[in-house]
Amino acid sequence: MDFLISAERDPSALALALLFATIGTYLTVDFMSRVHRGTGLSRLNWLFIISIICGTSSWATTVLVVLATGASFAPATLFGSLLCSLGFSTLGIVVSLRRANNIGGEIGGALISVGNIVALNIIMQAAGLGLEFPGGIVTGGYVASVCMGAGAFSVAIRTDRRSTPAVSTLLLISSLATLVLTALPPHIETAGVLGAGRDIVLPSVVVIMSAVLGTALATYNIEHQSRVDAMDTLRNYAAIDSLTGLSNRDALKRHISDLVDTTDRATAKFTVLAFNLNRFRLVNDVHGSEAGDHILKTVAGRLESALCPNEFVARVSGDEFYAVKSGIHRKADAVAFANKLLEIVREPIQWKNSKLDITARIGAALFPNSAESVDELIGQADIAMCRAQSTTDEEVIFFDPSVDRAKRDLNALSIDLRKAIDDKEFEIYYQTQHSATTRQLIGFEALIRWHHPVRGMISPADFIPLAEKTGMIHEIGAWVIRETCLQASRWDASIKVAVNVSANQIMRNDLPEIVHDAITRSGIDAKRLELEITESGIVADERHALSILNRIKALGCSIAMDDFGTGFSSLSTFKKFPFDKIKIDRAFISDLATNKQSYAIVNATVGVGRPLNIRILAEGVEDQEQLAILTELGCDEVQGYYFGRPIPVHEADDLLRAARLAQQPGAASNVVEFKVGNR
């Protein structure tokens, strides 16, 4: 430790020693991670570079520390110490990386430290001090140096934290410092040594280390820049549509996001346009996908070549394009930009021997007029485009909150409808039906209810048409049939249930199987189930509808015509289809006492049903006067608010129990009727 307290040392040599040790050890640790990532020749290149850096920096540090004592060196022996340091460094790095999963890291670090010990003793021999074997090699300083070297490589290889490079570098520097500070005397007498002194050795070491570290840093910069360039290339490739070369959806969102952040809301605007290529799918079907690709690439090329510096265009999918123009001040500027795009799209496209004509309708959204976020702007432009495609007189339509937000809410409701099916948010309510003559409870009409977790109760008038449009009516309708039959199985065997089915359900071939499955699972008699249809549900394909209804009748179920007197009501329908009941629409019951036409229609309906042995039920009865008239006309069954509003199933159970207790001998058969929707 005398070296620590000696004043006879060269501070410049010590400063350089510390600098080279710090840079060299840090680069050694940092580059080792690149060896792990590399493969094949790349891995060998990094291994070679690390060995050179580790060996030369350790050697230079040792030489400069010895030089700081005023030593002179024999050049040949000094060169031999460099080769020794390089050899041990290469061996240690190879062992560390080839056996990283075992104790190779620790062994490799120890080998490098042993190499530093050997190199130090050779350097001391070059300075005329001579070797310290075997006594010096077993000193505490040597042991500590080897242990710290092993620990440095263990941390570097086995951990992957932000502090790993710093900890490993500090351990390697400590290993070198412990070695030289505990092994060297404060001053080395070299009077008898003929060799190079400070004036030759110091510049030589600086030149060698500058070349090695400069090459290492250059290699590092080249490798880092290559990675950056590769990432930029991948990032750019990920933002480009591979077919057309235009920007894709990700690039579109980034561009709009940048404009949202930089546009001065007080003085400037920008517009987002959305458009599809009309007739593209037709051309694609007729001429093939190769022609479709040709159209997309041609249109994209024309659009891109016509763009001004503040204009942007992207293809996001299929034939769907978006365009953005910034720096505008009026809505008219956005319209002019849209018309420019339309003119480009309309240009005929030559494909082999044919000229292909393509058009478009554009939807537009303005910032900051009605939106503040990227997704809102894109969504608004898309909604406006859908409205533009449904019109015949306007080619450019801007997002209108009063019109388009309702459509967006409808789309959101359709998403919620899917969730409602999965989360079982539907419930069936029942409205009582009664005999027109005895006023006795003879059944129920069941109404589906949707308990939305946010919007509350949603009217069937809102979600049933949506379910029919989206096709979800099939799943909802099947659930309603099954649930109603299961609930009816708890009631008396005389209770019938009737289910209203939509036109979409009737057009499906599996409706009879759904009905049969519901009857089988619930165990009810098929005669207790009645299906209601409207005439509008069978006129589209009467032959198919008749086939489906006959299959249902063959199961033992009955069929009722719902909403008779509205829509396509025709007497010929009773000749073609096997109806068991007619339900007169409430529109003719509400003014039955005051409107002669309504009275005549109800009377005629009863007159048609009686000779055909078809029962008549009147909907919407709300007062005693209406009930008296219907009884007088000979109507069989009635229902409406006069007898009660729809109630949940547990209340229907209670009502049936009460009716059973009050039922008189010889009463008519009880009938419970199910209906999808609240009409």
ZAMIDREN-297272 format. One record per atom (N, C-alpha, C): x, y, z; residue in one letter. Coordinates in steps of 0.2 Angstrom, whole numbers, plus 5000, padded with zeros to 4 digits. Layout:
# ZAMIDREN-297272
XYZA...
//
This chain:
# ZAMIDREN-297272
500449945000M500050005000M500450065000M501150055000D501550115000D501450164994D501250134989F501150174982F500650224983F500150214988L499550254989L499750324992L500350314997I500550375000I501150404998I501450384992S502050404990S501850474986S502350524986A502250584983A502650584976A503050524975E503450524969E503150484964E502650514961R502250484955R502050534950R501950514944D501750564939D500950564939D500650624940P499950634941P499650624934P499950644928S499650644922S499650574920S500150524921A500050454920A499550424923A499450444930L498950414934L498250434931L498150494929A497550524926A497350484920A497850474915L497750434909L497550364911L497850334916A497750264918A497050254920A496750304924L496050304926L495650314920L495750354916L495350374910L495250304906L495850274904F495850224900F495550164903F495650154910A495250104913A494550104913A494350174914T493550184915T493250174908T493550204902I493250194896I493250114893I493850084895G493950024892G493549974896G493449974902T493049924906T492249934904T492050004903Y491350014902Y491249984895Y491649994890L491549974883L491549894883L491949864887T491949794888T491349764890T491049794895V490349774898V489849784893V489849844890D489249864886D489249824880D489849804877F489949774871F489749694872F489849674878M489649604879M488949584878M488449634879S487749624878S487649614870S488049644866R487949644859R488249574856R488649544860V488849474858V488349424859V487949434865H487349394866H486849404861H486749464858R486249474853R486449454846R487149454845G487349434839G487349354837G487449344831T487449274829T488049264823T488349204823G488749194818G489349234817G489449264811L490049304810L490049374815L489449394815S489349454819S489549444827S489449384829R489649374836R490349364837R490749334832L491449334832L491749404831L491449444827N491749514827N491749544833N491149544837W491049574843W491549544848W491649484848L492049444853L492749474852L493049474846F493649504844F493749574847F493249614845I493349684848I493349694855I492949654859I492949654866I493649634869I493849584866S494549554868S495049604867S495049644862I495549694861I495549754866I494849774867I494749824871I494949814878I494749754881C494849724887C495649724889C495949684884G496649674885G497049734885G496949784880T497349844879T497249894885T496649894887S496449944892S496749924899S496749854900S497049834906S497849844906S498049824900W498849834899W499049904900W498649944897A498850024897A498850044904A498250024907T498150054914T498750034918T498949964918T499549944922T500149974920T500349984914V500950014911V500950084914V500450124913L500450194915L500550204923L500250154927V500250164934V501050144936V501350094933V502050084934V502450144932V502250164926L502650224923L502650284928L502050294932A502050344936A502550344942A502850294943T503350284948T504050304946T504050324939G504750344936G505050284933G504750234932A505150174929A505250184921A505750144919S505950134912S505850064910S505750054904F505549984902F505949954896F506049894896A506349854891A505749844886A505849874880P505249874875P505049804873P505549754872A505349684870A504849654875A505049664882T504649634887T504049664888T504049734887L503349774887L502849744882L503149734876F502749704871F502449634872F502849594876G502649534878G502149534883G502149584887S501549594892S500949614889S500949644883L500349664880L500049604877L500449554874L500249494871L499949454876L500249454882C499949414888C499249434890C499149504890S498549534892S498049514887S498149524881L497749504875L497549434875L497949394877G497849314877G497349294882G497549324888F497049304894F496349334893F496349394890S495749434889S495249394884S495649364879T495249334874T494949264877T495449234881L495249164884L494649184889L494649234893G494149244898G493549264895G493549304889I492949324886I492549264883I492949224880V492649164876V492349114882V492749104887V492449064892V491849094895V491849154896S491249184899S490649184895S490649194888L490149194884L489949124882L490349074882R490149004880R489848964885R489948984891R489748954897R489348994902R488949044899A488649094902A488049064907A487749004905N487248984909N487548944916N488148924916N488448894921N488848944926N489448924927I489948974931I490449004926I490249004919G490749024914G490949104915G490449144917G490549214918G491049224924G490949194929E491449194935E492149174933E492149114930I492849094928I493149134923I492749164918G493049204913G493349274916G492949304921G493149364924G493849344928G493849284931A494449274935A495049264931A494949234925L495549224920L495749284918L495349334917I495549404915I495949434920I495749424926S496149454932S496749424933S496849354932V497449324932V497949344927V497649354921G498049384915G498349454917G497949494921N498149564923N498749554928N498649504932I499249494937I499849464934I499749424929V500349404925V500649454921V500249494918A500549554914A500849604918A500549614924L500849664929L501549644931L501649574932N502349554934N502849554928N502549544922I503049554916I503249624915I502749664916I502849744916I503449764921I503349734927M503849744933M504449714931M504449664927Q505149634925Q505449684920Q504949704915A505249754910A505549814913A505249834919A505549894923A506149874927A506349814927G506949794931G506849764938G506149764940L506049744947L506049664947L505849624942G505849554942G505149524944G505049464943L504449434945L504349414952L503749414954E503549404961E503349334962E503449284958F503149214959F503649174964F503349134968P502649124969P502349164975P502849204978G502549244984G502049294983G502149334978G501749394976G501049374974G501049314970I500349294967I499849274972I500149254978V499649234983V499449284988V499649344987T499549404992T498749414992T498549454997G497849464998G497549514992G498049554989G497849604984G497649564978G498049504976Y497949464970Y497249434971Y497149404977V496549364978V495949414977V496049474980A495449514980A495349534973A495849544969S495849574962S495449514958S495649454959V495349394955V494549394957V494449394963C493749394966C493249454963C493549514962M493149564960M493049554952M493649534949G493549514941G492949464940G492949414944A492449364943A491749394945A491749434950G491049464952G490849514946G491349554943A491149594938A490849564932A491149504930F490849474924F490149434926F490149414932S489549384934S488949424934S489049494936V488549544936V488349554929V488849564924A488749584918A488349534914A488449474915I488149414911I487449394914I487449394921R486849364924R486249414925R486449484925T485849524927T485749574921T485149604920D484949644915D484549704918D484949744922R484649804925R484949864922R484649924924R484949984921R485549994925R485649974931S486349984934S486849934933S486749884929T487149834927T487849854924T487849894919P488449924916P488949954921P488550004925A488950044930A489249994936A488849944938V489149904943V489749864941V489649834935S490149794932S490749834931S490749894928T491249934927T491649954933T491249974938L491549984945L491949924948L491749864947L492049804949L492749794946L492649804939L493249794935L493849844936L493649904937I494149964939I494449944946I493949924951S494249904957S494749854957S494549804953S495049744952S495749764950S495749814945L496349834942L496749874948L496349924951A496649964956A496949924962A496549874964T496749834970T497449804968T497449774962L498049744959L498649784959L498649844956V499249884955V499349924962V498949944966L499049984972L499349944977L499149874977T499449834983T500049794981T500249794974A500849754972A501449804971A501349864969L501849904967L502149944973L502849954973P503149994978P503050064976P503250114981P503150184979P503550214974P504150174973H504650204968H505050144966H505150134959I505450074956I506150104954I506750074956E507350084954E507550054948E507650094943T507850064936T508450084933T508950104938A509550124935A509950074931A509850014932G510249964928G509849944922G509249974921V508849944915V508949994909V509149974904L509150014898L508550004894L508150054894G507550044890G507250114889G506550114887A506150174886A505950204892A505950264893G505650304899G505050334897G504850384901R504150414901R504050454894R504550484891D504550524885D504350474879D504550414880I504350364874I503750324876I503750294882V503150254884V502450284884V502450344887L501850374888L501550394881L501850424877P501550444870P501350374867P501750324867S501650264864S500950234866S500950234873V500250204876V499650244874V499750314874V499250354872V498950344865V499450334861V499350324853V498950254853V499250204856I498950134855I498250144858I498150164864M497450164867M496950214863M497250264860S496850314856S496550274850S497050234847A496850204841A496350144843A496450104848V496050054850V495350084852V495350134857L494650154859L494350194853L494650234849G494350264844G494050214839G494450164837T494050114833T493450084836T493550064843A492950044847A492350084847A492550154848L491950194848L491650204841L492050204836A491850214829A491350154828A491650094830T491250034829T490550034832T490550064838Y489950064842Y489450114839Y489750174836N489350224833N489050194827N489450154823I489250124817I488650074818I488750034823E488249984825E487650014828E487750064832H487150104834H486750134829H487050174824Q486750204819Q486450154814Q486750094813S486450044809S485750024812S485750014819R485149994822R484650054822R484850114823V484350164822V484050174815V484450164810D484250164803D483750104802D483950044805A483549984804A482849994807A482850024813M482250044816M481850094812M482150144810D481750194806D481550164799D481850114796T481650084790T481050044792T481050004798L480549964800L479950004801L480050064805R479550104807R479150134801R479550154796N479350184789N478950134786N479250074786Y478850014782Y478250004785Y478150004792A477549994796A477050044794A477250104792A476850154791A476650164784A476850114779I476750124772I476250064770I475750084766D475350024763D475749994758D475849924758S476349894754S476049884747S475449894745L475149884739L475249954735L475050004738T475050074734T475650114736T475950104741G476550154743G476250214747G475650214748L475350274752L475450264760L475350314764S475350304771S474750254773S474850224778N474250174781N473950214787N473550174790R473050194796R473550224801R474050194803D474450214809D474850284807D475050284801A475350354799A474850404798A474250384796L473650434796L473550464803L473450414808K473350444815K473950484818K474550464816R475050504819R475050574815R474850584809H474850644805H474350684808H473750664809I473150694812I473350724819I473650674823S473850694830S474350754830S474850754826D475250804825D474950874824D474450864819L474050924817L473650954823L473350904827V472950924833V473350964838V473950944839D474450974843D474751034841D474751044835T475151104832T474651164829T474051144827T473551194824T473351244829T473351304827D473151364831D472351364830D471951344835R471251334835R470951404833R471251454835A470951524834A470951544827A471451524823T471651554817T471551504811T471651444812A471751394807A471351334808A471151294803K470851234803K471151184799K470951114800F471151064795F470551024794F470550984788T469950944787T470250874786T469750824788V469950754787V469350724782V469550694776L469050674771L469150594771L468550564770A468550494770A468150474763A468450424759F468050404753F468250334751F467750304748N467850234745N467750244738N468050194734L467950194727L467350164725L466850204722N466250164720N466350124714N465950074714R466050024708R466649984708R467149994714F467749954714F467649884715F467149864719R467049794720R466749754714R466349794710L466049774704L466549754699L467049804698V467549794694V468049734696V468149734702N468549674705N468249604704N467549604704D467249544703D467249524696D467149574691V467149564684V467749544681V468249584683H468949584680H469449544684H469349534690G469749494694G470149544699G470549514704S470849554709S471449584706S471749564700E472349594697E472149664695E471549674692A471249734690A471149784696A470849754701G470749794707G471349824710G471849784710D472549804712D472749864708D472649854701H472849904696H472549974698H471849964699I471450024701I471750064707I471850024712L472150054718L472750084717L473250054714K473850084713K473850144708K473450144703T473350194699T473050264702T472550244706V472250304710V472750334715V473050284718A473550304724A474050354720A474350324715G474850364711G474650434709G474050434707R473750504704R473650554710R473450524716L473250564722L473950594724L474450544725E475050564728E475450624724E475350614717S475750664713S475450724713S474750734715A474450794715A474350834722A474750804727L474650824733L475150894734L474850944738C475251004739C475650984746C476051034748P476451024754P476051014760P475451044761N475051044767N474450984766N474550944761E474050894760E474350824761E473850774763F474150704765F473550664763F473750604761V473250554759V473550484761V473050434763A473250374766A472750324763A472950264762R472450204761R472450164767R471850154770V471850114777V471650044776V471250024771S471049954769S470649954763S470649894760G470249884754G470249944749G469749974747D469650034743D469550094747D469650094754E469550154758E470150194759E470050264757F470550314758F470350364762F470850404765Y470750464769Y471250514767Y471050574767A471450634765A471450684770A471950724771V471950774776V472250834773V471950894774K472250964772K472251004778K472851034779S472951084785S473051154782S473051194787G473151264785G472551304781G471951274782I471351304779I471051354784I470551394781H470251444786H469451444785H469251414779R468551414778R468351344776R467651334777K467351264775K467451254767K467451314764A467551314756A468151284754A468751294758D469351264756D469351194757D468951164762A468951094762A468551064756A468051104754V467651074748V468051074742V468451134741A468851134735A469351074735A469651054741F470151004741F469750934740F469150924742A468750864741A468550864733A468450914730N468250914723N468850904719N469450924721K470050904718K470150834718K470050804724L470150724724L469650694720L469050714720L468550684716L468750684708L468950744706E469150744699E469750694697E470150684702I470750634701I470450564701I469950554705V469750484706V469350464699V468950514697R468550504691R468950494684R469550514684E469950504678E469850424676E469650414670P469650344667P470350304668P470250244670I470850194671I470850144665I471450144662Q471450094656Q471650024659Q471349974658W471449904660W471449854654W471949834651K471949794645K471649834640K471049804637N470649834632N470049874634N470049884641S469449914644S469649984647S469150024647K469250084651K468750084658K469050084663L468650074669L468550144672L467850154674D467650214677D467550214684D467850254688I467750244695I467550314698I467050314703T466850374706T466950374714T466750424717A466750424724A466350474727A466150454734R465750504738R466150514744R466250584746I466650604751I466350624757I466550604763G466350624770G466850664773G466650724776A467250764779A467050784786A467550794790A467550824796A468050884797A467850934801L468350984802L468550994809L469151014810F469451024816F469651104817F469451134822P469151104828P468351114829P468051114824N467351134824N466951084828N467051014827S466550964831S466950914834S467650914834A467950854836A468650884839A468950844844E469550864847E470050814847E469850754845S470350694845S470450664839S470950624838V471050594831V470550544830V470350494834D469850444833D469150484831D468950534835E468350564833E468350594826E468850624824L468950654818L468850604812L469250544813I469150494808I468450464808I468150454814G467550424815G466950474812G467050534813Q466550584810Q466650584802Q467250584800A467250584792A466950514789A467050464793D466850394790D466050394791D465750424796I465050424796I464750474791I465050534790A464850574785A464850544778A465450504777M465450464770M464950414769M464750384775C464150334774C463550374772C463450434775R462850464773R462850494766R463450514764A463550534757A463450484752A463550414754Q463450364749Q462750344748Q462350364753S461650354753S461250404750S461550464748T461250514745T461350514737T460950544733T460950544726T461150614723T461150664727D461250734724D461950764727D462250744732E462850774735E463450724735E463950754733E464550714732E465050724738E464950784742V465350794748V464850814753V464950774759I464450794764I464950794771I464750854775F465150864781F464750834787F465150814792F464850784798F464350834801F463750814802D463250854805D463050814812D463250844817P463050814824P462350794825P461850834822S461150824823S460950764819S461250744814V461050694809V461550634811V462150644811D462650584811D462750554818D462650604823R462750574830R462150524831R461550534829A461050484830A461250414827A461550414821K461750354818K462350324822K462750364824R463350344829R463050304835R462550344838D462250314844D461850244842D461650244836L461250174834L461850124833L462450144831N462950094830N463150074837N463250114841A463450104848A462950054852A462250064850L461750024853L461749954850L461949944844S462049884841S462649844844S463149874846I463649844850I463449824857I463049864860D462749854866D462249794866D461949794860L461449734859L461749664859L462349664856R462749604856R462949584863R463149634867K463349624874K462749604878K462149634877A461549614881A461349544880A461549514874I461349444873I461849404877I462449424877D463049384881D462949384888D462749444890D462649464898D461949444900D461449424896K460849404898K460449464901K460449524898E460149584900E459349584898E459149534895F458449534893F457949504898F457349524898E456849494903E456149494899E455749444901I455149444898I454549464903I454149514901Y453549534905Y452949504901Y452449504905Y451849474903Y451249514904Y450749524899Q450149564899Q449549514899Q449049524903T448549474904T448049474898T447749424896Q447249414891Q446649384894Q446049404892H445449384895H444949364890H444449324892S443849304888S443449364887S443249374881A442749434880A442149424883A441849364884T441249354887T441249344894T441649314897T441649294904T442149344908T442549384905R443049424908R443649384912R443549314911Q444049274915Q444749274912Q445249274916L445949274914L446049214910L446249214904I446349154900I447149154897I447549204899G448149204896G448549264897G449149274894F449549324894F449849344887F450049404886E450449424880E451149434883E451649404881A452349424884A452749474880A453049514883L453449574880L454149564882L454649574878I455349574879I455549634882I455949644887R456249704890R456949704890R457249754889W458049764889W458249814894W458549784900H458749824905H459549844904H459649904900H460249924899H460649954905H461249934906P461549944913P461750024913P461750064908V461850134908V461250174906V460850154900R460350184898R459650174901R459650124905G459050094908G458650054904G457950064904M457450024900M457450044893M457650004888I457550024881I456949994878I456650034874S455950014871S456149964866S455749904866P455749864860P455749894853P455349944853A455249984846A455950004844A456450014849D457150044847D457549984845D457549934849F458049874848F457849814844F457149804843I456949754839I457149764832I456949824829P457149834822P457949834821P458349854826L459049844825L459249774825L458949734829A459149664830A458949634823A458349654820E458249624813E458749644808E458949704808K459449734803K460149694804K460349684810T460949654811T460949584811T460349554811G460349474811G460349444818G460449494823M460449464830M459749444832M459149454828I458549434830I458449364830I458849324826H458849254826H459049224833H459549254836E459749224842E459349254848E459049314848I458649334853I457949304852I457649294846G457049254845G457049184848G457649144846A457749084849A457749074856A458049124860W458049134867W457349144870W457049184866V456349204868V455849144868V455949104863I455549044862I455648994868I456348984869R456548934874R456348954881R456449024882E456349044889E455549044891E455149064886T454449064886T454148994888T454448944884C454148874885C454348854892C455048874894L455248854901L454748884906L454648944905Q454248974910Q453448944910Q453248934904A452548904904A452548834907A453048804907S453048734910S452948734917S452948794920R452748794928R452048814929R451748824923W451048844924W450548784922W449948794923D449448734922D449448714915D449348654913A449348624907A448848654902A448348694905S447848724900S448048794898S448648814900I448948884898I449248874892I449148914887K449448924881K449948974881K450448974877V450949024876V451049044868V451049104866A451149124859A451749164858A452149154853V452749184852V452749224845V452849284845N452949324839N453549314836N453549294830V454249284826V454249334820V454849364819S454949414813S454949374807S454949424801A455049394795A455649364794A456249394797N456849364796N456949294799N456549284804Q456549214807Q456149164803Q455649184800I455249144796I455649124789I456049164787M456449144781M457049094782M457149084789R457649034790R457348964791R457748914788N457548844788N457548814795N457948844800D457948814806D457448834811D456948874809L456448894814L456048834817L455848784813P455448724816P455948684821P456548684819E457048644824E457048684830E457148754830I457148794836I456548784841I455948784837V455348774841V455248704844V455448654840H455448584842H455948574848H456548604848D456948594854D456748634860D456348684859A456048724865A455548684868A455148654864I454548604867I454848544870I455348514867T455648454870T456048474877T456348524877R456748544883R456248564889R455748594887S455348614892S454848564894S454648524890G454148464891G453448484891G453348544888I452648564887I452348534881I451648534881D451248504875D451348554870D451448534864A451548574858A450948614856A450348594858K449748624857K449648694861K450148694867R450148754871R450548814868R450848804863L451348854860L450948884853L450948944853E450648974847E451149034844E451249024838L451749074835L451349124831L451549194832E451249244829E451649274823E451349284818I451749314812I451249374809I451649424806T451249474802T451249454795T450749484791E450649464784E451249494780E451549544783S452149574779S452749524780S452749484785G453249434785G453249374781G452749364777I452649304773I452549324765I452449394764V452349404757V452949404752V453549414756A454149414752A454349344748A454149294752D454249224749D453749184752D453149184749E452549144751E452649074751E452949044746R453048974746R453548954751R454048984753H454548964758H454148974765H453849034766A453449044772A452948984773A452548964768L452048914769L452348854771L452948834768S453348774770S453548774777S453748834780I454048834787I453448834791I452848864790L452248864794L451948794794L451948764789N451648694789N452048644793N452748654793R453148614797R453048624805R452948684806I452748704813I452148674815I451648684811K450948654812K450948584813K451448544809A451548474810A451748454817A452148504820L452348494827L451748494832L451248524830G450648524835G450548594837G450948644835C450848714837C450248754833C450048804835S449548844832S449848904829S449548944824I449848994821I449349054821I449549114823A449049174823A449349224818A448849264815M449049324811M449049384816M449549414816D449649474821D449549544817D449249594820D449149654817D448749654811D448249614811F447749614806F447449684805F447349704799G447049764797G447549814795G448149804796T448749854794T449149824789T449549864785G450049834781G449749804775G449949734774F449749694768F449049654769F448649674774S448049624775S447649614769S447549544768S447249524762S446849464764S446149454762L445749394763L446049334760L446449344754S446649284751S447249254755S447449284760T447949254765T447649194769T447049204771F446749154775F446549084770F446549094764K446549034760K447149004759K447749044759K448349014758K448748984764K448649014770F448948994776F448548974781F448748924785P448348884790P448348924797P448048984797F447949024803F447448994808F447648994814D447148974819D446849034823D447149094822K446849154826K447049214822K446649264823I446749334820I446749384826I447249424826K447349474831K447249544828K446649574830I446549644827I446949694830I447249734826D447749784828D447449834833D447749864838R447549914842R447249974839R447549994833A447350054830A446550054828A446249994827F445549994826F445149994832F445449974838I445149974844I445050034848I445550084847S445650144851S445050184850S444750194843D444250234842D443650194840D443550134842L443050084840L442350114842L442250154847A441650184849A441450244845A441850274842T441750334838T441850334831T442250284828N442350284821N442050234818N441550244813K441150194810K441650154806K442150174803Q442550134799Q442950084803Q443150104809S443450054813S442950004816S442350024817Y441849974819Y441749924814Y441649954808A441449904802A442049854801A442649874801I443249834800I443249774805I443149794812V443149744817V442549694816V442049724814N441449684813N441549634807N441849654802A441949614796A442549564798A442949584802T443549534804T443249474808T442749494812V442449434816V442049394812V441649424807G441249394802G441649344798G442349364796V442749314792V442949264796V443149274802G443449224807G442949164809G442349184810R441849134813R441749074808R441549084802P441449034798P442048994796P442649024797L443248984795L443548954802L443148954807N443348924813N444048954816N444149024815I444749054817I444549104823I444849094828R444749134834R444949214833R444649254836I444749324835I444949354842I445549394842L445749424848L445849504847L445649544851A445749614850A446249644855A446749684852E447249704856E447049784858E447349804863G447349874865G446649894868G446349854872V445649874875V445849914881V445549974882E445750014887E445150034892E444550024889D443950044894D443349994893D442950004897Q442349964898Q441949964891Q441850024888E441450034882E441749994876E442349994876Q442649954870Q442549884871Q442649864878L442549794879L441849774878L441349814879A440649794878A440449784871A440749834867I440649834859I440949764857I441549744859L441849684856L441449624858L441249624864T440849574866T440149564862T439849624861E439249624857E439449594850E439949614847L440149594840L440349524840L440449484845G440649414845G441449404845G441849454847C442549444848C442649384854C443149344852D443249294857D443749314863D444249344862E444749364867E444949434866E445149464872V445349534873V445949544877V446349594876Q446849614880Q446949694880Q447349714885G447449794885G447549814892G447649884892Y447749914899Y447149914903Y446649904901Y445949894905Y446049834910Y446449784908F446549724912F447149734916F447649774914G448249774917G448849784913G449449814915R450049824911R450449764912R450949764907P451449704908P451749694914P451849634917I452149624923I452749574922I453149574927P453749514927P453449454928P453849394927V453649334927V453349314934V453749334939H453549314946H452849344948H452649404945E451949424946E451449384942E451649364936A451249324932A451049254936A451649234939D451549164943D450949184948D451049234952D450549254958D449849264955D449849294949L449149304946L448849244944L449249194941L448949134939L448749094945L449049094951R448849054957R448249084959R448149154959A447549184962A446949164957A447049164951A446549144946A446349074947A446849034948R446648964949R446248954955R446348994960L445848984966L445149014965L445149064961A444549094959A444149064953A444449014950Q444148984944Q443548944945Q443048954941Q442448924942Q442448864938Q442048814940P441948744935P441748764929P441948734924G441748744917G442048804913G442548834916A442748894913A443148874907A443248924902A443648914896A444348904897A444648874892S445348854893S445748924894S446248914898N446648974899N447148974893N447349034891V447849054886V448349104888V448949084887V449549134888V449849144882V449949204880E450249224873E450849264874E451349244870F452049274870F452149314864F452449374864K452549414858K453249444859K453649444854V454249484854V454149554852V454249594857G454149664855G453549694859G453549754859N452949794862N452549834857N452049804854R451749844848R451149884851R
//
